[in-house]
Amino acid sequence: MKILDNISNLFSQNKNNSDKEDTIQENLRSKELEWKLALLVRNMDDVEDIDLKFVSVSKIDMGTKKDLFTSYRLDFNGRERLNQFKKKYKNILL
């Protein structure tokens, strides 16, 4: 019975986290930041170092360490570099 309770709790936590995903503030969304030549990405694991050569990276922590709401803000020094990054890494953009 304990195992079923744990599984039930796991699914309810996942549902709650998926509901929270839409609560990221508008000013932190990448579409809003593009005017400032910045983007938000989910993680930095998939980004190659060569693509970060002229990029300023700052970590944005939206919750506790257990949450999946930690993201990274990338500030670019030119619109061309921003557009190249968007094309290459469109799957990790927020």
OpenMM code with the backbone's topology and positions (N, CA, C; nanometers):
from openmm import Vec3, app, unit

residues = "MET LYS ILE LEU ASP ASN ILE SER ASN LEU PHE SER GLN ASN LYS ASN ASN SER ASP LYS GLU ASP THR ILE GLN GLU ASN LEU ARG SER LYS GLU LEU GLU TRP LYS LEU ALA LEU LEU VAL ARG ASN MET ASP ASP VAL GLU ASP ILE ASP LEU LYS PHE VAL SER VAL SER LYS ILE ASP MET GLY THR LYS LYS ASP LEU PHE THR SER TYR ARG LEU ASP PHE ASN GLY ARG GLU ARG LEU ASN GLN PHE LYS LYS LYS TYR LYS ASN ILE LEU LEU".split()
positions = [
    Vec3(0.0821, -0.1195, 0.0000),
    Vec3(0.0000, 0.0000, 0.0000),
    Vec3(0.0862, 0.1254, 0.0000),
    Vec3(0.1997, 0.1201, 0.0694),
    Vec3(0.2917, 0.2340, 0.0769),
    Vec3(0.3461, 0.2699, -0.0617),
    Vec3(0.3719, 0.1694, -0.1423),
    Vec3(0.4244, 0.1929, -0.2776),
    Vec3(0.3217, 0.2668, -0.3615),
    Vec3(0.1953, 0.2271, -0.3513),
    Vec3(0.0902, 0.2959, -0.4273),
    Vec3(0.0764, 0.4409, -0.3845),
    Vec3(0.0894, 0.4669, -0.2553),
    Vec3(0.0836, 0.6045, -0.2063),
    Vec3(0.1993, 0.6876, -0.2616),
    Vec3(0.3179, 0.6288, -0.2649),
    Vec3(0.4345, 0.6992, -0.3192),
    Vec3(0.4173, 0.7292, -0.4669),
    Vec3(0.3653, 0.6336, -0.5420),
    Vec3(0.3428, 0.6545, -0.6854),
    Vec3(0.2380, 0.7628, -0.7057),
    Vec3(0.1331, 0.7587, -0.6276),
    Vec3(0.0281, 0.8602, -0.6366),
    Vec3(0.0838, 0.9993, -0.6067),
    Vec3(0.1671, 1.0104, -0.5043),
    Vec3(0.2298, 1.1390, -0.4704),
    Vec3(0.3200, 1.1878, -0.5824),
    Vec3(0.3921, 1.0969, -0.6437),
    Vec3(0.4815, 1.1336, -0.7544),
    Vec3(0.4031, 1.1925, -0.8702),
    Vec3(0.2922, 1.1285, -0.9073),
    Vec3(0.2116, 1.1792, -1.0179),
    Vec3(0.1471, 1.3123, -0.9840),
    Vec3(0.1034, 1.3293, -0.8607),
    Vec3(0.0424, 1.4569, -0.8239),
    Vec3(0.1460, 1.5686, -0.8221),
    Vec3(0.2707, 1.5392, -0.7826),
    Vec3(0.3773, 1.6391, -0.7860),
    Vec3(0.4098, 1.6774, -0.9289),
    Vec3(0.4152, 1.5800, -1.0190),
    Vec3(0.4425, 1.6090, -1.1593),
    Vec3(0.3338, 1.6953, -1.2202),
    Vec3(0.2085, 1.6692, -1.1830),
    Vec3(0.0978, 1.7493, -1.2332),
    Vec3(0.1085, 1.8918, -1.1822),
    Vec3(0.1403, 1.9072, -1.0538),
    Vec3(0.1561, 2.0410, -0.9960),
    Vec3(0.2700, 2.1160, -1.0624),
    Vec3(0.3816, 2.0494, -1.0895),
    Vec3(0.4949, 2.1147, -1.1555),
    Vec3(0.4598, 2.1552, -1.2976),
    Vec3(0.3816, 2.0739, -1.3684),
    Vec3(0.3453, 2.1104, -1.5054),
    Vec3(0.2518, 2.2307, -1.5046),
    Vec3(0.1691, 2.2444, -1.4006),
    Vec3(0.0830, 2.3618, -1.3895),
    Vec3(0.1660, 2.4867, -1.3626),
    Vec3(0.2732, 2.4741, -1.2862),
    Vec3(0.3579, 2.5876, -1.2514),
    Vec3(0.4413, 2.6350, -1.3690),
    Vec3(0.4584, 2.5515, -1.4692),
    Vec3(0.5445, 2.5873, -1.5816),
    Vec3(0.4950, 2.7129, -1.6523),
    Vec3(0.3661, 2.7366, -1.6507),
    Vec3(0.3099, 2.8540, -1.7157),
    Vec3(0.3213, 2.9791, -1.6302),
    Vec3(0.3775, 2.9683, -1.5096),
    Vec3(0.3831, 3.0828, -1.4204),
    Vec3(0.5140, 3.1611, -1.4297),
    Vec3(0.5973, 3.1318, -1.5275),
    Vec3(0.7198, 3.2098, -1.5461),
    Vec3(0.6797, 3.3520, -1.5848),
    Vec3(0.7361, 3.4463, -1.5166),
    Vec3(0.7000, 3.5866, -1.5375),
    Vec3(0.7251, 3.6286, -1.6813),
    Vec3(0.6373, 3.7140, -1.7307),
    Vec3(0.6480, 3.7603, -1.8695),
    Vec3(0.7827, 3.8259, -1.8982),
    Vec3(0.8362, 3.9026, -1.8016),
    Vec3(0.9612, 3.9732, -1.8263),
    Vec3(1.0806, 3.8795, -1.8316),
    Vec3(1.0610, 3.7507, -1.7966),
    Vec3(1.1703, 3.6549, -1.8037),
    Vec3(1.1617, 3.5654, -1.9270),
    Vec3(1.0627, 3.5810, -2.0086),
    Vec3(1.0485, 3.4989, -2.1284),
    Vec3(1.1423, 3.5500, -2.2375),
    Vec3(1.1950, 3.4596, -2.3157),
    Vec3(1.2937, 3.4957, -2.4165),
    Vec3(1.2391, 3.5923, -2.5203),
    Vec3(1.1123, 3.5804, -2.5569),
    Vec3(1.0573, 3.6702, -2.6590),
    Vec3(1.0676, 3.8157, -2.6149),
    Vec3(1.0444, 3.8394, -2.4867),
    Vec3(1.0556, 3.9759, -2.4346),
    Vec3(1.2009, 4.0217, -2.4299),
    Vec3(1.2919, 3.9295, -2.4030),
    Vec3(1.4323, 3.9653, -2.3888),
    Vec3(1.5031, 3.9852, -2.5223),
    Vec3(1.4466, 3.9354, -2.6303),
    Vec3(1.5115, 3.9497, -2.7608),
    Vec3(1.5373, 4.0955, -2.7958),
    Vec3(1.4517, 4.1847, -2.7516),
    Vec3(1.4726, 4.3270, -2.7782),
    Vec3(1.5993, 4.3764, -2.7088),
    Vec3(1.6379, 4.3099, -2.6018),
    Vec3(1.7590, 4.3454, -2.5283),
    Vec3(1.8764, 4.2572, -2.5677),
    Vec3(1.8603, 4.1785, -2.6758),
    Vec3(1.9618, 4.0849, -2.7248),
    Vec3(1.9954, 3.9804, -2.6192),
    Vec3(1.8913, 3.9244, -2.5587),
    Vec3(1.9103, 3.8212, -2.4568),
    Vec3(1.8081, 3.7104, -2.4770),
    Vec3(1.8430, 3.5918, -2.4326),
    Vec3(1.7542, 3.4764, -2.4379),
    Vec3(1.7599, 3.4017, -2.3060),
    Vec3(1.6567, 3.3231, -2.2782),
    Vec3(1.6569, 3.2320, -2.1647),
    Vec3(1.6662, 3.0901, -2.2176),
    Vec3(1.7504, 3.0104, -2.1543),
    Vec3(1.7613, 2.8693, -2.1905),
    Vec3(1.7399, 2.7839, -2.0664),
    Vec3(1.6943, 2.6605, -2.0898),
    Vec3(1.6661, 2.5681, -1.9794),
    Vec3(1.7914, 2.5206, -1.9105),
    Vec3(1.8911, 2.4833, -1.9882),
    Vec3(2.0162, 2.4330, -1.9296),
    Vec3(2.1318, 2.4656, -2.0221),
    Vec3(2.2498, 2.4531, -1.9688),
    Vec3(2.3696, 2.4868, -2.0451),
    Vec3(2.4458, 2.3621, -2.0904),
    Vec3(2.3930, 2.2446, -2.0577),
    Vec3(2.4623, 2.1204, -2.0894),
    Vec3(2.4799, 2.0987, -2.2394),
    Vec3(2.3803, 2.1389, -2.3187),
    Vec3(2.3837, 2.1133, -2.4625),
    Vec3(2.4520, 2.2236, -2.5431),
    Vec3(2.4891, 2.3323, -2.4787),
    Vec3(2.5487, 2.4458, -2.5493),
    Vec3(2.7002, 2.4267, -2.5582),
    Vec3(2.7521, 2.4396, -2.6789),
    Vec3(2.8960, 2.4262, -2.7002),
    Vec3(2.9680, 2.5528, -2.6530),
    Vec3(3.0883, 2.5350, -2.6008),
    Vec3(3.1663, 2.6482, -2.5494),
    Vec3(3.1936, 2.7528, -2.6561),
    Vec3(3.2141, 2.7099, -2.7790),
    Vec3(3.2434, 2.8048, -2.8883),
    Vec3(3.1265, 2.9022, -2.9094),
    Vec3(3.0046, 2.8568, -2.8826),
    Vec3(2.8876, 2.9429, -2.8997),
    Vec3(2.8699, 3.0413, -2.7852),
    Vec3(2.9452, 3.0245, -2.6788),
    Vec3(2.9357, 3.1141, -2.5629),
    Vec3(3.0523, 3.2116, -2.5548),
    Vec3(3.1340, 3.2148, -2.6586),
    Vec3(3.2554, 3.2962, -2.6560),
    Vec3(3.2260, 3.4446, -2.6347),
    Vec3(3.1234, 3.4968, -2.7007),
    Vec3(3.0895, 3.6390, -2.6894),
    Vec3(2.9549, 3.6595, -2.6197),
    Vec3(2.9237, 3.5708, -2.5248),
    Vec3(2.7949, 3.5748, -2.4569),
    Vec3(2.8177, 3.5865, -2.3064),
    Vec3(2.7404, 3.6733, -2.2433),
    Vec3(2.7431, 3.6853, -2.0984),
    Vec3(2.6326, 3.5957, -2.0417),
    Vec3(2.6681, 3.5046, -1.9514),
    Vec3(2.5734, 3.4073, -1.8970),
    Vec3(2.5470, 3.4389, -1.7502),
    Vec3(2.4189, 3.4431, -1.7136),
    Vec3(2.3825, 3.4590, -1.5729),
    Vec3(2.2721, 3.3596, -1.5395),
    Vec3(2.2779, 3.3054, -1.4189),
    Vec3(2.1832, 3.2033, -1.3758),
    Vec3(2.0630, 3.2699, -1.3099),
    Vec3(1.9443, 3.2256, -1.3478),
    Vec3(1.8212, 3.2751, -1.2888),
    Vec3(1.7578, 3.1589, -1.2147),
    Vec3(1.7473, 3.1718, -1.0839),
    Vec3(1.6915, 3.0642, -1.0022),
    Vec3(1.5489, 3.1012, -0.9651),
    Vec3(1.4536, 3.0261, -1.0191),
    Vec3(1.3119, 3.0566, -0.9972),
    Vec3(1.2518, 2.9801, -0.8801),
    Vec3(1.3279, 2.8959, -0.8131),
    Vec3(1.2720, 2.8172, -0.7046),
    Vec3(1.3813, 2.7468, -0.6280),
    Vec3(1.3467, 2.6394, -0.5640),
    Vec3(1.4447, 2.5628, -0.4892),
    Vec3(1.5267, 2.4763, -0.5839),
    Vec3(1.6277, 2.4118, -0.5297),
    Vec3(1.7139, 2.3289, -0.6114),
    Vec3(1.6404, 2.2082, -0.6686),
    Vec3(1.5330, 2.1673, -0.6044),
    Vec3(1.4562, 2.0528, -0.6529),
    Vec3(1.3668, 2.0906, -0.7703),
    Vec3(1.3381, 2.2192, -0.7876),
    Vec3(1.2519, 2.2639, -0.8965),
    Vec3(1.3254, 2.2597, -1.0290),
    Vec3(1.2477, 2.2543, -1.1336),
    Vec3(1.3054, 2.2564, -1.2679),
    Vec3(1.2987, 2.3962, -1.3285),
    Vec3(1.2803, 2.4976, -1.2443),
    Vec3(1.2615, 2.6328, -1.2940),
    Vec3(1.3890, 2.7150, -1.2956),
    Vec3(1.5028, 2.6522, -1.2798),
    Vec3(1.6286, 2.7235, -1.2912),
    Vec3(1.6603, 2.7383, -1.4391),
    Vec3(1.6937, 2.8587, -1.4796),
    Vec3(1.7268, 2.8836, -1.6193),
    Vec3(1.8494, 2.9741, -1.6258),
    Vec3(1.8940, 2.9987, -1.7459),
    Vec3(2.0130, 3.0807, -1.7678),
    Vec3(1.9795, 3.1902, -1.8683),
    Vec3(2.0208, 3.3109, -1.8357),
    Vec3(2.0028, 3.4240, -1.9266),
    Vec3(2.1324, 3.4433, -2.0032),
    Vec3(2.1188, 3.4499, -2.1349),
    Vec3(2.2338, 3.4716, -2.2222),
    Vec3(2.2204, 3.6088, -2.2856),
    Vec3(2.3161, 3.6968, -2.2607),
    Vec3(2.3177, 3.8307, -2.3191),
    Vec3(2.4179, 3.8328, -2.4338),
    Vec3(2.3691, 3.8650, -2.5520),
    Vec3(2.4515, 3.8657, -2.6731),
    Vec3(2.4979, 4.0065, -2.7044),
    Vec3(2.6094, 4.0169, -2.7757),
    Vec3(2.6596, 4.1487, -2.8124),
    Vec3(2.6279, 4.1837, -2.9570),
    Vec3(2.5352, 4.1124, -3.0182),
    Vec3(2.4926, 4.1446, -3.1541),
    Vec3(2.3731, 4.0609, -3.1957),
    Vec3(2.2852, 4.1219, -3.2744),
    Vec3(2.1641, 4.0521, -3.3186),
    Vec3(2.1970, 3.9311, -3.4047),
    Vec3(2.3023, 3.9375, -3.4847),
    Vec3(2.3387, 3.8246, -3.5711),
    Vec3(2.3746, 3.7013, -3.4876),
    Vec3(2.4518, 3.7201, -3.3824),
    Vec3(2.4886, 3.6077, -3.2954),
    Vec3(2.3659, 3.5510, -3.2234),
    Vec3(2.2764, 3.6390, -3.1815),
    Vec3(2.1533, 3.5951, -3.1178),
    Vec3(2.0712, 3.5084, -3.2135),
    Vec3(2.0555, 3.5523, -3.3369),
    Vec3(1.9776, 3.4768, -3.4352),
    Vec3(2.0422, 3.3431, -3.4689),
    Vec3(2.1749, 3.3388, -3.4788),
    Vec3(2.2445, 3.2128, -3.5040),
    Vec3(2.2228, 3.1156, -3.3889),
    Vec3(2.2302, 3.1662, -3.2663),
    Vec3(2.2094, 3.0819, -3.1487),
    Vec3(2.0666, 3.0281, -3.1471),
    Vec3(1.9684, 3.1123, -3.1785),
    Vec3(1.8289, 3.0697, -3.1800),
    Vec3(1.8058, 2.9569, -3.2795),
    Vec3(1.8674, 2.9658, -3.3958),
    Vec3(1.8519, 2.8610, -3.4971),
    Vec3(1.9143, 2.7300, -3.4514),
    Vec3(2.0309, 2.7380, -3.3920),
    Vec3(2.1056, 2.6180, -3.3546),
    Vec3(2.0463, 2.5493, -3.2314),
    Vec3(1.9979, 2.6273, -3.1345),
    Vec3(1.9536, 2.5725, -3.0054),
    Vec3(1.8061, 2.5990, -2.9769),
    Vec3(1.7229, 2.5954, -3.0776),
    Vec3(1.5816, 2.6279, -3.0588),
    Vec3(1.5118, 2.5326, -2.9616),
    Vec3(1.5641, 2.4129, -2.9420),
    Vec3(1.4986, 2.3164, -2.8529),
    Vec3(1.5214, 2.3440, -2.7041),
    Vec3(1.6155, 2.4296, -2.6670),
    Vec3(1.6390, 2.4569, -2.5251),
    Vec3(1.5944, 2.5980, -2.4849),
    Vec3(1.5374, 2.6734, -2.5781),
    Vec3(1.4930, 2.8087, -2.5461),
    Vec3(1.3644, 2.8053, -2.4646),
    Vec3(1.3527, 2.8997, -2.3736),
    Vec3(1.2268, 2.9143, -2.2960),
    Vec3(1.1384, 3.0157, -2.3618),
] * unit.nanometer
topology = app.Topology()
chain = topology.addChain("A")
for resn in residues:
    res = topology.addResidue(resn, chain)
    for name in ("N", "CA", "C"):
        topology.addAtom(name, app.Element.getBySymbol(name[0]), res)
